[in-house]
């Protein structure tokens, strides 16, 4: 009877864990469907296990290069820097002397209301021809407005350069920390695999000891719990490793 009570407790505990896991799965499935814009009533088929054929540790230099090439925030800062560089060049150009040359020519003729000669014909016979040309030189002397624009553009450009340096350092730091975490998660996964192997052997040994009468059902149940916990730890380690690798 004592063994039955213990096993019944174990069954109910496992039922609770299964129910919680099913609830978590349904919630995650709904969140995924919402994220990718699919029907919330769509059924998702999920594999019961994800096999890891080998542990992969990304190359640090390749990861940094990939991050600097594709990170959206860093690319946005680079685009902002290029835009402010152009604005600064324009502001410097506004400080220069400006020489404008223009020329115009007008041709035509005015006719009276009672005249038989069409005004349009006057363009071809050379009458009423007006020509003009002009040159304008603009010299910005003590133009405070233009000077302020140049200073403001230079300040923005310097800020952009500092921001992009800081963003590059922060991005590289994040990538390095991520790879360090991947290495740690890989070691944890290998240790979790070893724990499952040892817990399985311990459970099989405890069952043989019970058959020989030198171990109780409670001892078997405890080793079974250890095996279940180690299996859950292995799954958690695998998920953590894959999540960090995708990051």
HELIX and SHEET records of a PDB file:
HELIX    1   1 UNK A    2  UNK A   36  1                                  35    
HELIX    2   2 UNK A   60  UNK A   70  1                                  11    
HELIX    3   3 UNK A   72  UNK A   93  1                                  22    
HELIX    4   4 UNK A  119  UNK A  123  5                                   5    
HELIX    5   5 UNK A  144  UNK A  211  1                                  68    
HELIX    6   6 UNK A  217  UNK A  246  1                                  30    
SHEET    1   A 2 UNK A  98  UNK A 106  0                                        
SHEET    2   A 2 UNK A 130  UNK A 138 -1                                        
END                                                                             
